[in-house]
Amino acid sequence: MWVVISATRCYFIDDGGWDAVAHLWLGWRSWQAWALLAFSAMGTGALADVLQQYGQKMVSASEANILLCVEPVFTMILGRVLLGEVTSITEKVGGVLIVFAAL
């Protein structure tokens, strides 16, 4: 969000034009960077959304609710296993509250 605010301020208020905001993303001239950005948004993002909707159609609403509400738990476990992230007690309590709020 701060990038949008900063870019808007530089572009419109400070009358810096495009040169004032170009430094916010150094890869804006690279077609490879734009291709990767488009693929990550439309490719994997859209595929995940379509597969999630298909999965929700195959199970009951209550089962889908429970599976989707356990997502913070899966995220915590995969972050620990794959990336070595350590969660704080506040994050663990927040995940538990989200899961119990859905039940």
N, C-alpha and C positions, 0 to 999 in steps of 0.2 A: 504494500500500500504506500509506503514512504517513497518508493521509486516513482509511482504515478504522480504523487503530490509534488515531488521534486522536479520531475520532468515537466509537469504542467506549469509550475512556477518559472522554471528556466525558459520555457518556450514562449509563454504568453506574457508573463509579468515583467521579466527582465529583458524582453525583446531580444533574446539570444538566438532565436530560430533553431533550426535543426542542429547546428554546430554546438549549441549549448547542451543538448541532451544526448548527443552521439556518444559521449564518453560513458554513459550509463551501461552500455552493452558494447563491448569492444568487437564482438563478432557480428555486428549487424550487417557488414558488407560481405560476409562469407555465405555463399549459397549452401555450403555443407551444414553450417549452423542452422540456417533456416529450414533445410530439409530435415534435420534431426528434430528440430522443434515441432515441425508439422507432423512428423511421424509419431513423436511421443504424444502429441495431443490427439491426432485423428486415428493413428494406427492402434497403438496399445490401449489408449484411453477408450476408444470406441469399442474395441474388441472386449475389453473387460466389462463395459457397460452392457453390451449385448449378451455376453455369457451370464452375467448376474441376473438379468431379466429372464433369460431362459431358465436358469436354475430356480428362480422364484416361482415361475409358472409351474414347475414340476412338483413342488412341495406345497403343503398347506401354508396359510398365512402365519399361523403361530410358529411353525417350524422355521419359516423364513425369517421371522422376527428374532427368534432366538439365535439363529446362525449369524445374522447381521449384527446383532448386539454383542456378540462375542468377538467381533472384529478387533477391538482394542487389545484383547488378550492374545489373539494370533499375532498382531502387530508387535506386541511386546516380546513375545517368544521368538519370532523370526528376527527381530532387531537384535536380540541378545545372541542368538545362534549364528546368524549370518554376518552381522556387522560388529558384534562385540559391544553393543550399547548397554549401558547400565542405567536402569530406571531408578528414579528417586522414590522415596516413600510417598510423596505427594502424587506422583504419576500413577503409582500402584493403587492408591486410594481412589483416585479419579476414575481409573478403569473399573474398579469394583463397583463404584457408585453408578457408572453408566450401565453396567451389566444388570445390577439389581433394580435399577429404575425401569428397565425394560421388562422385567419378569413380573 
